[in-house]
Amino acid sequence: MFEKVLTQHINIPESQSIEYYLKHGGYQAFQKVLKSMSPDEVIEEVKASNLRGRGGAGFPTGVKWGFVPKDDSKPHYLLVNADESEPGTFKDRLLINGNPHLVLEGAMIASFAIRSNHSYIYIRGEFVKEARILEKAIQEAYDKGFLGKNILGTGYNLDMAVHRGAGAYICGEETGLIESLEGKRGWPRIKPPFPAIEGYQHSPTIVNNVETLACVPSIIERGASWFKSIGPEQSPGPKLYCLSGHVKRPGVYELPMGTNLKEIIYEDGGGILDDKKLKAVIPGGSSVPILRADEIDVAMDFNSLAAIGTMLGSAGTIVMHEDTCMVDALLNLLHFYRHESCGQCTPCREGTNWAEKILHKIESGHATEKDVELLGEVANHINFRTICPLGDAAAMPIQSFLKKFGDEFRAHVGVGHCPLNSRL
Ligand SMILES: Cc1cc2nc3c(=O)[nH]c(=O)nc-3n(C[C@H](O)[C@H](O)[C@H](O)COP(=O)(O)O)c2cc1C
């Protein structure tokens, strides 16, 4: 029987308070770490758990922490990525709202493991309420002695603060986030050097997603083998799936990693809205390749989705039924990526703009066959040609929509309107 460990207290109003969190076993893991483990032992335990980052790339968390130098004299930083702006993704917001101290405890353990005395939570600018919740939770943690100097008499010092972004998707990319935190324009950096070696203020820095960190306290408390027993061994653990679009019960579902996509849509989500036919699903947030209705009998984990040519990403599962115009859906996505392109790299800045214009022409029924071809070429010229993966995030949907629904794009050619009576 699967036991929820991230969202079990989510709908209880008092769950934001430290008293509630302590009453339900909160901060036990941090105390265990402080009193009986070395930073390296924490890293080894997280490595052994096979926890993979929930921010999108799925990089093994313990391995990333292990890259931070152990004997340097520079300060180290732990940055919590709460920028959550990927369309279709709304899980970190839920965690912050319903279980802020779990996020803080995960950040405290991570900070200890990487020998950091400073941690910032970088939160999306629009999350005003959530920033206040975190600020209050941080103050409560200071008041109870879990933050500050000489924490619980162990000699460990840790300060934590919230930094609000200004509403730019690019600042969720870890090096864009670092630049923004330094007070600069959020332009991603060329890697290497990776942040673990040279990040915030040129010092070793780990950037972790909110959900990734929320998994850490239970790994410390219950052990790596418990975590590995949930879902596939290579990418285990509890997972928050965000379900949106044409489903009867949209929402965030905490399920074992690797739960079948069909089951998530038809059982947890209650099936397709108005009992219509399913047409397509974006499984991992708007930037990952789309699946056709006949491809959804698949386990929702990193490796299983990669095997069928898509990605788990941030697990933002967007469901589209038979009435959806795929050209219109892609136009909607490209409108977002064109607006959010930071403009640093020419292929992304120009390509997203160009792609949106071509899509507009196709959707209004005024394009030629050549325009549809050109759209594919524009995407090919963006993909893998930019400093950060925002370019790929815009190109991959174009390529996959054309591959899977190319006939629908061609059916728009020369008709003078959208054949599915969509917006244009
Ligand atoms: C354009 C772009 C936006 C991103 N936005 C987010 C975000 O909002 N939240 C997040 O955790 N990761 C985001 N990422 C991924 C981060 O760069 C980074 O991989 C992640 O924060 C690492 O945390 P993890 O190892 O815990 O997954 C984004 C990446 C790109 C390319």
PDBQT file of the ligand as one rigid body, heavy atoms in Angstrom, charges set to zero:
ROOT
HETATM    1  C1  LIG A 501      13.869  27.384 -19.244  1.00  0.00    +0.000 C 
HETATM    2  C2  LIG A 501      13.992  26.542 -18.020  1.00  0.00    +0.000 A 
HETATM    3  C3  LIG A 501      13.151  26.758 -16.936  1.00  0.00    +0.000 A 
HETATM    4  C4  LIG A 501      13.268  25.994 -15.791  1.00  0.00    +0.000 A 
HETATM    5  N1  LIG A 501      12.416  26.233 -14.752  1.00  0.00    +0.000 NA
HETATM    6  C5  LIG A 501      12.533  25.502 -13.622  1.00  0.00    +0.000 A 
HETATM    7  C6  LIG A 501      11.671  25.758 -12.508  1.00  0.00    +0.000 A 
HETATM    8  O1  LIG A 501      10.797  26.626 -12.559  1.00  0.00    +0.000 OA
HETATM    9  N2  LIG A 501      11.833  25.000 -11.401  1.00  0.00    +0.000 N 
HETATM   10  C7  LIG A 501      12.801  24.031 -11.308  1.00  0.00    +0.000 A 
HETATM   11  O2  LIG A 501      12.938  23.401 -10.272  1.00  0.00    +0.000 OA
HETATM   12  N3  LIG A 501      13.617  23.763 -12.345  1.00  0.00    +0.000 NA
HETATM   13  C8  LIG A 501      13.519  24.488 -13.484  1.00  0.00    +0.000 A 
HETATM   14  N4  LIG A 501      14.382  24.239 -14.523  1.00  0.00    +0.000 N 
HETATM   15  C9  LIG A 501      15.448  23.236 -14.313  1.00  0.00    +0.000 C 
HETATM   16  C10 LIG A 501      16.646  23.863 -13.569  1.00  0.00    +0.000 C 
HETATM   17  O3  LIG A 501      17.532  24.429 -14.530  1.00  0.00    +0.000 OA
HETATM   18  C11 LIG A 501      17.442  22.819 -12.764  1.00  0.00    +0.000 C 
HETATM   19  O4  LIG A 501      17.719  21.717 -13.588  1.00  0.00    +0.000 OA
HETATM   20  C12 LIG A 501      16.680  22.329 -11.523  1.00  0.00    +0.000 C 
HETATM   21  O5  LIG A 501      16.274  23.394 -10.708  1.00  0.00    +0.000 OA
HETATM   22  C13 LIG A 501      17.607  21.421 -10.735  1.00  0.00    +0.000 C 
HETATM   23  O6  LIG A 501      16.927  20.895  -9.624  1.00  0.00    +0.000 OA
HETATM   24  P1  LIG A 501      16.736  19.337  -9.422  1.00  0.00    +0.000 P 
HETATM   25  O7  LIG A 501      18.089  18.705  -9.651  1.00  0.00    +0.000 OA
HETATM   26  O8  LIG A 501      16.267  19.204  -8.022  1.00  0.00    +0.000 OA
HETATM   27  O9  LIG A 501      15.747  18.877 -10.431  1.00  0.00    +0.000 OA
HETATM   28  C14 LIG A 501      14.270  24.988 -15.701  1.00  0.00    +0.000 A 
HETATM   29  C15 LIG A 501      15.094  24.749 -16.801  1.00  0.00    +0.000 A 
HETATM   30  C16 LIG A 501      14.951  25.499 -17.949  1.00  0.00    +0.000 A 
HETATM   31  C17 LIG A 501      15.851  25.227 -19.104  1.00  0.00    +0.000 C 
ENDROOT
TORSDOF 0
